[in-house]
Amino acid sequence: MIIHSAVFIKSSPTIKECPPPLKPEFGFIGRSNVGKSSLINMLTGWSKLAKTSVQPGKTRTINHFLVNDSWYLVDLPGYGYAKVPVKLREKWVRATEHYILKRENLVSLFVLLDIRHKPQRSDIEFMEFLGLNSIPFARVFTKSDKLTITALENSINEYNSEMLKNWESLPVSFISSVVKGNGRDEILNYIEESMNNFSNGN
């Protein structure tokens, strides 16, 4: 897939304020500070499309970006650590879960995982939540340039072993590096293929 245009459309505190569900949507989500905004900017080729921050919990709304006038890239609030009041954080979680479970044109979620860390309980539990609710998703291992090839393989194997305790098979997975541009073509091709399958199924 070639990206010709990517435009920010709006930020929505709840699903009710989201754009009309007329185009395929792909959501991006992960623990705070996993590199979500940087990945979105790399995928679209627009370095300042999504605002990046060293402060965890920066994304606080459901953010829609229209790509190639044909599909939405959706930046969702991260889960895990965020330096905000508990009630506010719980509000984000409810809005995000409602979007994931109710958004009829959501084709797939990309769950971002920082490859430098061991499998985190919040990541494992979130993916189990998706599986139990039959929500299509793919894993994206971020910051792969920070590890050697051997350490990278060991980290992925550790994630796989942890998930296979409860999963019969593993989800589609991508290895990305914003620094090196790794994973961009593979993720965009997956989006294009998923869009075609979504259109044929409707």
Contact map, one row per residue, 1 for C-alpha under 8 A:
1110000000000000000000000000000000000000000000000000000000000000000000000000000000000000000000000000000000000000000000000000000000000000000000000000000000000000000000000000000000000000100110010000000000
1111000000000000000000000000000000000000000000000000000000000000000000000000000000000000000000000000000000000000000000000000000000000000000000000000000000000000000000000000000000000000000000000000000000
1111110000000000000000000000000000000000000110000000000000000000001100000000000000000000000000000000000000000000000000000000000000000000000000000000000000000000000000000000000000000000000000000000000000
0111110000000000000000000000000000000000000000000000000000000000001100000000000000000000000000000000000000000000000000000000000000000000000000000000000000000000000000000000000000000000000000000000000000
0011111000000000000000000000000000000000000100000000000000000000011110000000000000000000000000000000000000000000000000000000000000000000000000000000000000000000000000000000000000000000000000000000000000
0011111100000000000000000000000000000000000101001000000000000000111110000000000000000000000000000000000000000000000000000000000000000000000000000000000000000000000000000000000000000000000000000000000000
0000111110000000000000000000000000000000000000001000000000000000111000000000000000000000000000000000000000000000000000000000000000000000000000000000000000000000000000000000000000000000000000000000000000
0000011111000000000000000000000000000000000000001000000000000011110000000000000000000000000000000000000000000000000000000000000000000000000000000000000000000000000000000000000000000000000000000000000000
0000001111100000000000000000000000000000000000000000000000000011110000000000000000000000000000000000000000000000000000000000000000000000000000000000000000000000000000000000000000000000000000000000000000
0000000111110000011000000000000000000000000000000000000000000011100000000000000000000000000000000000000000000000000000000000000000000000000000000000000000000000000000000000000000000000000000000000000000
0000000011111000010000000000000000000000000000000000000000001111000000000000000000000000000000000000000000000000000000000000000000000000000000000000000000000000000000000000000000000000000000000000000000
0000000001111111110000000000000000000000000000000000000000001110000000000000000000000000000000000000000000000000000000000000000000000000000000000000000000000000000000000000000000000000000000000000000000
0000000000111110100000000000000000000000000000000000000000011100000000000000000000000000000100100000000000000000000000000000000000000000000000000000000000000000000000000000000000000000000000000000000000
0000000000011111110000000000000000000000000000000000000000001100000000000000000000000000000000110010000000000000000000000000000000000000000000000000000000000000000000000000000000000000000000000000000000
0000000000011111110000000000000000000000000000000000000000000100000000000000000000000000000000100110001000000000000000000000000000000000000000000000000000000000000000000000000000000000000000000000000000
0000000000010111110000000000000000000000000000000000000000000000000000000000000000000000000000000000000000000000000000000000000000000000000000000000000000000000000000000000000000000000000000000000000000
0000000000011111111000000000000000000000000000000000000000000000000000000000000000000000000000000000000000000000000000000000000000000000000000000000000000000000000000000000000000000000000000000000000000
0000000001110111111100000000000000000000000000000000000000000101000000000000000000000000000000000000000000000000000000000000000000000000000000000000000000000000000000000000000000000000000000000000000000
0000000001000000111110000000000000000000000000000000000000000001000000000000000000000000000000000000000000000000000000000000000000000000000000000000000000000000000000000000000000000000000000000000000000
0000000000000000011111000000000000000000000000000000000000000000000000000000000000000000000000000000000000000000000000000000000000000000000000000000000000000000000000000000000000000000000000000000000000
0000000000000000001111110000000000000000000000000000000000000000000000000000000000000000000000000000001110000000000000000000000000000000000000000000000000000000000000000000000000000000000000000000000000
0000000000000000000111110000000000000000000000000000000000000000000000000000000000000000000000000000000010000000000000000000000000000000000000000000000000000000000000000000000000000000000000000000000000
0000000000000000000011111000000000000000000000000000000000000000000001110000000000000000000000000000000010000000000000000000000000000000000000000000000000000000000000000000000000000000000000000000000000
0000000000000000000011111100000000000000000000000000000000000000000001110000000000000000000000000000000011100000000000000000000000000000000000000000000000000000000000000000000000000000000000000010010000
0000000000000000000000111110000000000000000000000000000000000000000000111100000000000000000000000000000011110000000000000000000000000000000000000000000000000000000000000000000000000000000000000000000000
0000000000000000000000011111000000000000000000000000000000000000000000111100000000000000000000000000000001111100000000000000000000000000000000000000000000000000000000000000000000000000000000100000000000
0000000000000000000000001111100000000000000000000000000000000000000000001111000000000000000000000000000001011100000000000000000000000000000000000000000000000000000000000000000000000000000000000000000000
0000000000000000000000000111110000010000000000000000000000000000000000001111000000000000000000000000000000001111000000000000000000000000000000000000000000000000000000000000000000000000000000000000000000
0000000000000000000000000011111000010000000000000000000000000000000000000011111000000000000000000000000000001111000000000000000000000000000000000000000000000000000000000000000000000000000000000000000000
0000000000000000000000000001111101010000000000000000000000000000000000000000111000000000000000000000000000000011100000000010000000000000000000000000000000000000000000000000000000000000000000000000000000
0000000000000000000000000000111111000000000000000000000000000000000000000000011110000000000000000000000000000001100000000110000000000000000000000000000000000000000000000000000000000000000000000000000000
0000000000000000000000000000011111000000000000000000000111000000000000000000011111000000000000000000000000000000000000000000000000000000000000000000000000000000000000000000000000000000000000000000000000
0000000000000000000000000000001111110000000000000000111110000000000000000000000000000000000000000000000000000000000000000000000000000000000000000000000000000000000000000000000000000000000000000000000000
0000000000000000000000000000011111110000000000000000000000000000000000000000000000000000000000000000000000000001110000000000000000000000000001000000000000000000000000000000000000000000000000000000000000
0000000000000000000000000000000011111110000000000000000000000000000000000000000000000000000000000000000000000001010000000000000000000000000001100000000000000000000000000000000000000000000000000000000000
0000000000000000000000000001110011111111000000000000000000000000000000000010000000000000000000000000000000000001000000000000000000000000000000000000000000000000000000000000000000000000000000000000000000
0000000000000000000000000000000000111111100000000111000000000000000000000010000000000000000000000000000000000000000000000000000000000000000000000000000000000000000000000000000000000000000000000000000000
0000000000000000000000000000000000111111110000100101000000000000000000000000000000000000000000000000000000000000000000000000000000000000000000000000000000000000000000000000000001000000000000000000000000
0000000000000000000000000000000000111111111000000000000000000000000000000000000000000000000000000000000000000000000000000000000000000000000000000000000000000000000000000000000001000000000000000000000000
0000000000000000000000000000000000011111111100001100000000000000000000000000000000000000000000000000000000000000000000000000000000000000000000000000000000000000000000000000000000000000000000000000000000
0000000000000000000000000000000000001111111111111100000000000000000000000000000000000000000000000000000000000000000000000000000000000000000000000000000000000000000000000000000000000000000000000000000000
0000000000000000000000000000000000000111111111100000000000000000000000000000000000000000000000000000000000000000000000000000000000000000000000000000000000000000000000000000000001001001000000000000000000
0000000000000000000000000000000000000011111110000000000000000000000000000000000000000000000000000000000000000000000000000000000000000000000000000000000000000000000000000000000000000001000100000000000000
0010110000000000000000000000000000000001111111000000000000000000001000000000000000000000000000000000000000000000000000000000000000000000000000000000000000000000000000000000000000000000000000000000000000
0010000000000000000000000000000000000000111111100000000000000000000000000000000000000000000000000000000000000000000000000000000000000000000000000000000000000000000000000000000000000000000000000000000000
0000010000000000000000000000000000000000110111111000000000000000000000000000000000000000000000000000000000000000000000000000000000000000000000000000000000000000000000000000000000000000000000000000000000
0000000000000000000000000000000000000100110011111100000000000000000000000000000000000000000000000000000000000000000000000000000000000000000000000000000000000000000000000000000000000000000000000000000000
0000000000000000000000000000000000000000100001111110000000000000000000000000000000000000000000000000000000000000000000000000000000000000000000000000000000000000000000000000000000000000000000000000000000
0000011100000000000000000000000000000001100001111110000000000000000000000000000000000000000000000000000000000000000000000000000000000000000000000000000000000000000000000000000000000000000000000000000000
0000000000000000000000000000000000001101100000111111000000000000000000000000000000000000000000000000000000000000000000000000000000000000000000000000000000000000000000000000000000000000000000000000000000
0000000000000000000000000000000000001000000000011111100000000000000000000000000000000000000000000000000000000000000000000000000000000000000000000000000000000000000000000000000000000000000000000000000000
0000000000000000000000000000000000001100000000000111110000000000000000000000000000000000000000000000000000000000000000000000000000000000000000000000000000000000000000000000000000000000000000000000000000
0000000000000000000000000000000010000000000000000011111101000000000000000000000000000000000000000000000000000000000000000000000000000000000000000000000000000000000000000000000000000000000000000000000000
0000000000000000000000000000000010000000000000000001111100000000000000000000000000000000000000000000000000000000000000000000000000000000000000000000000000000000000000000000000000000000000000000000000000
0000000000000000000000000000000010000000000000000000111111000000000000000000000000000000000000000000000000000000000000000000000000000000000000000000000000000000000000000000000000000000000000000000000000
0000000000000000000000000000000110000000000000000000111111000000000000000000000011100000000000000000000000000000000000000000000000000000000000000000000000000000000000000000000000000000000000000000000000
0000000000000000000000000000000110000000000000000000001111110000000000000000111011110000000000000000000000000000000000000000000000000000000000000000000000000000000000000000000000000000000000000000000000
0000000000000000000000000000000100000000000000000000101111110000000000000000100000000000000000000000000000000000000000000000000000000000000000000000000000000000000000000000000000000000000000000000000000
0000000000000000000000000000000000000000000000000000000011111000000000000011110000000000000000000000000000000000000000000000000000000000000000000000000000000000000000000000000000000000000000000000000000
0000000000001000000000000000000000000000000000000000000011111100000000000001110000000000000100000000000000000000000000000000000000000000000000000000000000000000000000000000000000000000000000000000000000
0000000000111100000000000000000000000000000000000000000000111110000000000001100000000000000100000000000000000000000000000000000000000000000000000000000000000000000000000000000000000000000000000000000000
0000000000111110010000000000000000000000000000000000000000011111000000000111100000000000000000010000000000000000000000000000000000000000000000000000000000000000000000000000000000000000000000000000000000
0000000111110000000000000000000000000000000000000000000000001111100000000111000000000000000000000000000000000000000000000000000000000000000000000000000000000000000000000000000000000000000000000000000000
0000000111100000011000000000000000000000000000000000000000000111110000011110000000000000000000000000000000000000000000000000000000000000000000000000000000000000000000000000000000000000000000000000000000
0000011111000000000000000000000000000000000000000000000000000011111000011100000000000000000000000000000000000000000000000000000000000000000000000000000000000000000000000000000000000000000000000000000000
0000111110000000000000000000000000000000000000000000000000000001111111111000000000000000000000000000000000000000000000000000000000000000000000000000000000000000000000000000000000000000000000000000000000
0011111000000000000000000000000000000000000100000000000000000000111111111000000000000000000000000000000000000000000000000000000000000000000000000000000000000000000000000000000000000000000000000000000000
0011110000000000000000000000000000000000000000000000000000000000011111100000000000000000000000000000000000000000000000000000000000000000000000000000000000000000000000000000000000000000000000000000000000
0000110000000000000000000000000000000000000000000000000000000000011111100000000000000000000000000000000000000000000000000000000000000000000000000000000000000000000000000000000000000000000000000000000000
0000000000000000000000110000000000000000000000000000000000000000011111110000000000000000000000000000000000000000000000000000000000000000000000000000000000000000000000000000000000000000000000000000000000
0000000000000000000000111100000000000000000000000000000000000000011111111000000000000000000000000000000000000000000000000000000000000000000000000000000000000000000000000000000000000000000000000000000000
0000000000000000000000111100000000000000000000000000000000000001111001111100000000000000000000000000000000000000000000000000000000000000000000000000000000000000000000000000000000000000000000000000000000
0000000000000000000000001111000000000000000000000000000000000001111000111110000000000000000000000000000000000000000000000000000000000000000000000000000000000000000000000000000000000000000000000000000000
0000000000000000000000001111000000000000000000000000000000000111100000011111000000000000000000000000000000000000000000000000000000000000000000000000000000000000000000000000000000000000000000000000000000
0000000000000000000000000011100000011000000000000000000000100111000000001111100000000000000000000000000000000000000000000000000000000000000000000000000000000000000000000000000000000000000000000000000000
0000000000000000000000000011100000000000000000000000000000111110000000000111110000000000000000010000000000000000000000000000000000000000000000000000000000000000000000000000000000000000000000000000000000
0000000000000000000000000000110000000000000000000000000011111100000000000011111000000000000110010000000000000000000000000000000000000000000000000000000000000000000000000000000000000000000000000000000000
0000000000000000000000000000111100000000000000000000000010110000000000000001111100000000000000000000000000000000000000000000000000000000000000000000000000000000000000000000000000000000000000000000000000
0000000000000000000000000000111100000000000000000000000010000000000000000000111111000000000010000000000000000000000000000100000000000000000000000000000000000000000000000000000000000000000000000000000000
0000000000000000000000000000001100000000000000000000000000000000000000000000011111000000000000000000000000000000000000000100000000000000000000000000000000000000000000000000000000000000000000000000000000
0000000000000000000000000000001100000000000000000000000110000000000000000000001111100000000000000000000000000000000000000000000000000000000000000000000000000000000000000000000000000000000000000000000000
0000000000000000000000000000000100000000000000000000000110000000000000000000001111110000100000000000000000000000000000000000000000000000000000000000000000000000000000000000000000000000000000000000000000
0000000000000000000000000000000000000000000000000000000110000000000000000000000011111000000000000000000000000000000000000000000000000000000000000000000000000000000000000000000000000000000000000000000000
0000000000000000000000000000000000000000000000000000000010000000000000000000000001111101100000000000000000000000000000000000000000000000000000000000000000000000000000000000000000000000000000000000000000
0000000000000000000000000000000000000000000000000000000000000000000000000000000000111111100000000000000000000000000000000000000000000000000000000000000000000000000000000000000000000000000000000000000000
0000000000000000000000000000000000000000000000000000000000000000000000000000000000011111110000000000000000000000000000000000000000000000000000000000000000000000000000000000000000000000000000000000000000
0000000000000000000000000000000000000000000000000000000000000000000000000000000000001111111000000000000000000000000000000000000000000000000000000000000000000000000000000000000000000000000000000000000000
0000000000000000000000000000000000000000000000000000000000000000000000000000000000011111111100000000000000000000000000000000000000000000000000000000000000000000000000000000000000000000000000000000000000
0000000000000000000000000000000000000000000000000000000000000000000000000000000001011111111110000000000000000000000000000000000000000000000000000000000000000000000000000000000000000000000000000000000000
0000000000000000000000000000000000000000000000000000000000000000000000000000000000000111111111000000000000000000000000000000000000000000000000000000000000000000000000000000000000000000000000000000000000
0000000000000000000000000000000000000000000000000000000000000000000000000000000000000011111111100000000000000000000000000000000000000000000000000000000000000000000000000000000000000000000000000000000000
0000000000001000000000000000000000000000000000000000000000011000000000000000100000000001111111110000000000000000000000000000000000000000000000000000000000000000000000000000000000000000000000000000000000
0000000000000000000000000000000000000000000000000000000000000000000000000000101000000000111111111000000000000000000000000000000000000000000000000000000000000000000000000000000000000000000000000000000000
0000000000000000000000000000000000000000000000000000000000000000000000000000000000000000011111111100000000000000000000000000000000000000000000000000000000000000000000000000000000000000000000000000000000
0000000000001110000000000000000000000000000000000000000000000000000000000000000000000000001111111110000000000000000000000000000000000000000000000000000000000000000000000000000000000000000000000000000000
0000000000000100000000000000000000000000000000000000000000000100000000000001100000000000000111111111000000000000000000000000000000000000000000000000000000000000000000000000000000000000000000000000000000
0000000000000000000000000000000000000000000000000000000000000000000000000000000000000000000011111111100000000000000000000000000000000000000000000000000000000000000000000000000000000000000000000000000000
0000000000000010000000000000000000000000000000000000000000000000000000000000000000000000000001111111111000000000000000000000000000000000000000000000000000000000000000000000000000000000000000000000000000
0000000000000110000000000000000000000000000000000000000000000000000000000000000000000000000000111111111000000000000000000000000000000000000000000000000000000000000000000000000000000000000000000000000000
0000000000000000000000000000000000000000000000000000000000000000000000000000000000000000000000011111111001000000000000000000000000000010000000000000000000000000000000000000000000000000000000000000000000
0000000000000000000000000000000000000000000000000000000000000000000000000000000000000000000000001111111000000000000000000000000000001010000000000000000000000000000000000000000000000000000000000000000000
0000000000000000000000000000000000000000000000000000000000000000000000000000000000000000000000000111111100000000000000000000000000000000000000000000000000000000000000000000000000000000000000000000000000
0000000000000010000010000000000000000000000000000000000000000000000000000000000000000000000000000111111111000000000000000000000000000000000000000000000000000000000000000000000000000000000000000000000000
0000000000000000000010000000000000000000000000000000000000000000000000000000000000000000000000000000011111000000000000000000000000000000000000000000000000000000000000000000000000000000000000000000000000
0000000000000000000011111000000000000000000000000000000000000000000000000000000000000000000000000000001111100000000000000000000000000000000000000000000000000000000000000000000000000000000000000000000000
0000000000000000000000011110000000000000000000000000000000000000000000000000000000000000000000000001001111111000000000000000000000000000000000000000000000000000000000000000000000000000000000000000000000
0000000000000000000000011100000000000000000000000000000000000000000000000000000000000000000000000000000011111000000000000000000000000001000000000000000000000000000000000000000000000000000000000110010000
0000000000000000000000001110000000000000000000000000000000000000000000000000000000000000000000000000000001111100000000000000000000000011110000000000000000000000000000000000000000000000000000000100000000
0000000000000000000000000111100000000000000000000000000000000000000000000000000000000000000000000000000001111110000000000000000000000011110000000000000000000000000000000000000000000000000000000000000000
0000000000000000000000000111100000000000000000000000000000000000000000000000000000000000000000000000000000011111000000000000000000000000111100000000000000000000000000000000000000000000000000000000000000
0000000000000000000000000001110000000000000000000000000000000000000000000000000000000000000000000000000000001111100000000000001000000000111100000000000000000000000000000000000000000000000000000000000000
0000000000000000000000000001111001110000000000000000000000000000000000000000000000000000000000000000000000000111110000000000000000000000001111000000000000000000000000000000000000000000000000000000000000
0000000000000000000000000000011001000000000000000000000000000000000000000000000000000000000000000000000000000011111000000010000000000000001111000000000000000000000000000000000000000000000000000000000000
0000000000000000000000000000000001100000000000000000000000000000000000000000000000000000000000000000000000000001111110000000000000000000000011100000000000000000000000000000000000000000000000000000000000
0000000000000000000000000000000000000000000000000000000000000000000000000000000000000000000000000000000000000000111111000000000000000000000011110000000100110000000000000000000000000000000000000000000000
0000000000000000000000000000000000000000000000000000000000000000000000000000000000000000000000000000000000000000011111000000000000000000000000110110000100100000000000000000000000000000000000000000000000
0000000000000000000000000000000000000000000000000000000000000000000000000000000000000000000000000000000000000000011111110000000000000000000000000000000000100000000000000000000000000000000000000000000000
0000000000000000000000000000000000000000000000000000000000000000000000000000000000000000000000000000000000000000001111110000000000000000000000000000000000100110000000000000000000000000000000000000000000
0000000000000000000000000000000000000000000000000000000000000000000000000000000000000000000000000000000000000000000011111011000000000000000000000000000000000110010000000000000000000000000000000000000000
0000000000000000000000000000000000000000000000000000000000000000000000000000000000000000000000000000000000000000000011111111000000000000000000000000000000000000000000000000000000000000000000000000000000
0000000000000000000000000000000000000000000000000000000000000000000000000000000000000000000000000000000000000000000000111111100000000000000000000000000000000000000000000000000000000000000000000000000000
0000000000000000000000000000001000000000000000000000000000000000000000000000001100000000000000000000000000000000000000011111110000000000000000000000000000000000000000000000000000000000000000000000000000
0000000000000000000000000000011000000000000000000000000000000000000000000000000000000000000000000000000000000000100000111111111000000000000000000000000000000000000000000000000000000000000000000000000000
0000000000000000000000000000000000000000000000000000000000000000000000000000000000000000000000000000000000000000000000111111111100000000000000000000000000000000001000000000000000000000000000000000000000
0000000000000000000000000000000000000000000000000000000000000000000000000000000000000000000000000000000000000000000000001111111110000000000000000000000000000000000000000000000000000000000000000000000000
0000000000000000000000000000000000000000000000000000000000000000000000000000000000000000000000000000000000000000000000000111111111000000000000000000000000000000000000000000000000000000000000000000000000
0000000000000000000000000000000000000000000000000000000000000000000000000000000000000000000000000000000000000010000000000011111111100000000000000000000000000000000000000000000000000000000000000000000000
0000000000000000000000000000000000000000000000000000000000000000000000000000000000000000000000000000000000000000000000000001111111110000000000000000000000000000000000000000000000000000000000000000000000
0000000000000000000000000000000000000000000000000000000000000000000000000000000000000000000000000000000000000000000000000000111111111000000000000000000000000000000000000000000000000000000000000000000000
0000000000000000000000000000000000000000000000000000000000000000000000000000000000000000000000000000000000000000000000000000011111111111100000000000000000000000000000000000000000000000000000000000000000
0000000000000000000000000000000000000000000000000000000000000000000000000000000000000000000000000000000000000000000000000000001111111111000000000000000000000000000000000000000000000000000000000000000000
0000000000000000000000000000000000000000000000000000000000000000000000000000000000000000000000000000000000000000000000000000000111111110000000000000000000000000000000000000000000000000000000000000000000
0000000000000000000000000000000000000000000000000000000000000000000000000000000000000000000000000000100000000000000000000000000011111110000000000000000000000000000000000000000000000000000000000000000000
0000000000000000000000000000000000000000000000000000000000000000000000000000000000000000000000000000000000000000000000000000000001111111000000000000000000000000000000000000000000000000000000000000000000
0000000000000000000000000000000000000000000000000000000000000000000000000000000000000000000000000001100000011000000000000000000001111111100000000000000000000000000000000000000000000000000000000000000000
0000000000000000000000000000000000000000000000000000000000000000000000000000000000000000000000000000000000111000000000000000000001100111110000000000000000000000000000000000000000000000000000000000000000
0000000000000000000000000000000000000000000000000000000000000000000000000000000000000000000000000000000000011110000000000000000001000011111000000000000000000000000000000011000000000000000000000000000000
0000000000000000000000000000000000000000000000000000000000000000000000000000000000000000000000000000000000011110000000000000000000000001111100000000000000000000000000000011110000000000000000000000000000
0000000000000000000000000000000000000000000000000000000000000000000000000000000000000000000000000000000000000111100000000000000000000000111110000000000000000000000000000011110000000000000000000000000000
0000000000000000000000000000000000000000000000000000000000000000000000000000000000000000000000000000000000000111100000000000000000000000011111000000000000000000000000000000111100000000000000000000000000
0000000000000000000000000000000000000000000000000000000000000000000000000000000000000000000000000000000000000001111000000000000000000000001111110000000000000000000000000000111100000000000000000000000000
0000000000000000000000000000000001100000000000000000000000000000000000000000000000000000000000000000000000000001111000000000000000000000000111110000000000000000000000000000001111000000000000000000000000
0000000000000000000000000000000000100000000000000000000000000000000000000000000000000000000000000000000000000000011100000000000000000000000011111100000000000000000000000000000111000000000000000000000000
0000000000000000000000000000000000000000000000000000000000000000000000000000000000000000000000000000000000000000001100000000000000000000000011111110000100000000000000000000001110000000000000000000000000
0000000000000000000000000000000000000000000000000000000000000000000000000000000000000000000000000000000000000000000000000000000000000000000000111111000000000000000000000000000010110000000000000000000000
0000000000000000000000000000000000000000000000000000000000000000000000000000000000000000000000000000000000000000000100000000000000000000000000111111000000000000000000000000000000000000000000000000000000
0000000000000000000000000000000000000000000000000000000000000000000000000000000000000000000000000000000000000000000100000000000000000000000000011111111100000000000000000000000000000000000000000000000000
0000000000000000000000000000000000000000000000000000000000000000000000000000000000000000000000000000000000000000000000000000000000000000000000001111111100000000000000000000000000000000000000000000000000
0000000000000000000000000000000000000000000000000000000000000000000000000000000000000000000000000000000000000000000000000000000000000000000000000011111110000000000000000000000000000000000000000000000000
0000000000000000000000000000000000000000000000000000000000000000000000000000000000000000000000000000000000000000000000000000000000000000000000000011111111000000000000000000000000000000000000000000000000
0000000000000000000000000000000000000000000000000000000000000000000000000000000000000000000000000000000000000000000000000000000000000000000000000011111111100000000000000000000000000000000000000000000000
0000000000000000000000000000000000000000000000000000000000000000000000000000000000000000000000000000000000000000001100000000000000000000000000010011111111110000000000000000000000000000000000000000000000
0000000000000000000000000000000000000000000000000000000000000000000000000000000000000000000000000000000000000000000000000000000000000000000000000000111111111000000000000000000000000000000000000000000000
0000000000000000000000000000000000000000000000000000000000000000000000000000000000000000000000000000000000000000000000000000000000000000000000000000011111111100000000000000000000000000000000000000000000
0000000000000000000000000000000000000000000000000000000000000000000000000000000000000000000000000000000000000000001111000000000000000000000000000000001111111110000000000000000000000000000000000000000000
0000000000000000000000000000000000000000000000000000000000000000000000000000000000000000000000000000000000000000001000000000000000000000000000000000000111111111000000000000000000000000000000000000000000
0000000000000000000000000000000000000000000000000000000000000000000000000000000000000000000000000000000000000000000000000000000000000000000000000000000011111111100000000000000000000000000000000000000000
0000000000000000000000000000000000000000000000000000000000000000000000000000000000000000000000000000000000000000000001100000000000000000000000000000000001111111110000000000000000000000000000000000000000
0000000000000000000000000000000000000000000000000000000000000000000000000000000000000000000000000000000000000000000001100000000000000000000000000000000000111111111000000000000000000000000000000000000000
0000000000000000000000000000000000000000000000000000000000000000000000000000000000000000000000000000000000000000000000000000000000000000000000000000000000011111111100000100000000000000000000000000000000
0000000000000000000000000000000000000000000000000000000000000000000000000000000000000000000000000000000000000000000000000000000000000000000000000000000000001111111110000000000000000000000000000000000000
0000000000000000000000000000000000000000000000000000000000000000000000000000000000000000000000000000000000000000000000100000000000000000000000000000000000000111111110000000000000000000000000000000000000
0000000000000000000000000000000000000000000000000000000000000000000000000000000000000000000000000000000000000000000000000001000000000000000000000000000000000011111111100100000000000000000000000000000000
0000000000000000000000000000000000000000000000000000000000000000000000000000000000000000000000000000000000000000000000000000000000000000000000000000000000000001111111111100000000000000000000000000000000
0000000000000000000000000000000000000000000000000000000000000000000000000000000000000000000000000000000000000000000000000000000000000000000000000000000000000000111111100000000000000000000000000000000000
0000000000000000000000000000000000000000000000000000000000000000000000000000000000000000000000000000000000000000000000000000000000000000000000000000000000000000001111110000000000000000000000000000000000
0000000000000000000000000000000000000000000000000000000000000000000000000000000000000000000000000000000000000000000000000000000000000000000000000000000000000000001111111100000000000000000000000000000000
0000000000000000000000000000000000000000000000000000000000000000000000000000000000000000000000000000000000000000000000000000000000000000000000000000000000000000000101111100000000000000000000000000000000
0000000000000000000000000000000000000000000000000000000000000000000000000000000000000000000000000000000000000000000000000000000000000000000000000000000000000000000100111110000000000000000000000000000000
0000000000000000000000000000000000000000000000000000000000000000000000000000000000000000000000000000000000000000000000000000000000000000000000000000000000000001001100111111000000000000000000000000000000
0000000000000000000000000000000000000000000000000000000000000000000000000000000000000000000000000000000000000000000000000000000000000000111000000000000000000000000000001111100000000000000000000000000000
0000000000000000000000000000000000000000000000000000000000000000000000000000000000000000000000000000000000000000000000000000000000000000111000000000000000000000000000000111110000000000000000000000000000
0000000000000000000000000000000000000000000000000000000000000000000000000000000000000000000000000000000000000000000000000000000000000000011110000000000000000000000000000011111000000000000000000000000000
0000000000000000000000000000000000000000000000000000000000000000000000000000000000000000000000000000000000000000000000000000000000000000011110000000000000000000000000000001111100000010011000000000000000
0000000000000000000000000000000000000000000000000000000000000000000000000000000000000000000000000000000000000000000000000000000000000000000111010000000000000000000000000000111110000110000000000000000000
0000000000000000000000000000000000000000000000000000000000000000000000000000000000000000000000000000000000000000000000000000000000000000000111110000000000000000000000000000011111001111000000000000000000
0000000000000000000000000000000000000000000000000000000000000000000000000000000000000000000000000000000000000000000000000000000000000000000001111000000000000000000000000000001111111110000000000000000000
0000000000000000000000000000000000000110010000000000000000000000000000000000000000000000000000000000000000000000000000000000000000000000000001100000000000000000000000000000000111111100000000000000000000
0000000000000000000000000000000000000000000000000000000000000000000000000000000000000000000000000000000000000000000000000000000000000000000000001000000000000000000000000000000011111100000000000000000000
0000000000000000000000000000000000000000000000000000000000000000000000000000000000000000000000000000000000000000000000000000000000000000000000001000000000000000000000000000000011111100000000000000000000
0000000000000000000000000000000000000000010000000000000000000000000000000000000000000000000000000000000000000000000000000000000000000000000000000000000000000000000000000000000111111111000000000000000000
0000000000000000000000000000000000000000000000000000000000000000000000000000000000000000000000000000000000000000000000000000000000000000000000000000000000000000000000000000001111111111100000000000000000
0000000000000000000000000000000000000000000000000000000000000000000000000000000000000000000000000000000000000000000000000000000000000000000000000000000000000000000000000000011110001111111000000000000000
0000000000000000000000000000000000000000011000000000000000000000000000000000000000000000000000000000000000000000000000000000000000000000000000000000000000000000000000000000000100001111111100000000000000
1000000000000000000000000000000000000000000000000000000000000000000000000000000000000000000000000000000000000000000000000000000000000000000000000000000000000000000000000000000000000111111110000000000000
0000000000000000000000000000000000000000000000000000000000000000000000000000000000000000000000000000000000000000000000000000000000000000000000000000000000000000000000000000010000000011111111000000000000
0000000000000000000000000000000000000000000000000000000000000000000000000000000000000000000000000000000000000000000000000000000000000000000000000000000000000000000000000000010000000011111111100000000000
1000000000000000000000000000000000000000001000000000000000000000000000000000000000000000000000000000000000000000000000000000000000000000000000000000000000000000000000000000000000000001111111110000000000
1000000000000000000000000000000000000000000000000000000000000000000000000000000000000000000000000000000000000000000000000000000000000000000000000000000000000000000000000000000000000000111111111000000000
0000000000000000000000000000000000000000000000000000000000000000000000000000000000000000000000000000000000000000000000000000000000000000000000000000000000000000000000000000000000000000011111111100000000
0000000000000000000000000100000000000000000000000000000000000000000000000000000000000000000000000000000000000000000000000000000000000000000000000000000000000000000000000000000000000000001111111110000000
1000000000000000000000000000000000000000000000000000000000000000000000000000000000000000000000000000000000000000000000000000000000000000000000000000000000000000000000000000000000000000000111111111000000
0000000000000000000000000000000000000000000000000000000000000000000000000000000000000000000000000000000000000000000000000000000000000000000000000000000000000000000000000000000000000000000011111111100000
0000000000000000000000000000000000000000000000000000000000000000000000000000000000000000000000000000000000110000000000000000000000000000000000000000000000000000000000000000000000000000000001111111110000
0000000000000000000000010000000000000000000000000000000000000000000000000000000000000000000000000000000000100000000000000000000000000000000000000000000000000000000000000000000000000000000000111111111000
0000000000000000000000000000000000000000000000000000000000000000000000000000000000000000000000000000000000000000000000000000000000000000000000000000000000000000000000000000000000000000000000011111111100
0000000000000000000000000000000000000000000000000000000000000000000000000000000000000000000000000000000000000000000000000000000000000000000000000000000000000000000000000000000000000000000000001111111110
0000000000000000000000010000000000000000000000000000000000000000000000000000000000000000000000000000000000100000000000000000000000000000000000000000000000000000000000000000000000000000000000000111111111
0000000000000000000000000000000000000000000000000000000000000000000000000000000000000000000000000000000000000000000000000000000000000000000000000000000000000000000000000000000000000000000000000011111111
0000000000000000000000000000000000000000000000000000000000000000000000000000000000000000000000000000000000000000000000000000000000000000000000000000000000000000000000000000000000000000000000000001111111
0000000000000000000000000000000000000000000000000000000000000000000000000000000000000000000000000000000000000000000000000000000000000000000000000000000000000000000000000000000000000000000000000000111111
0000000000000000000000000000000000000000000000000000000000000000000000000000000000000000000000000000000000000000000000000000000000000000000000000000000000000000000000000000000000000000000000000000011111
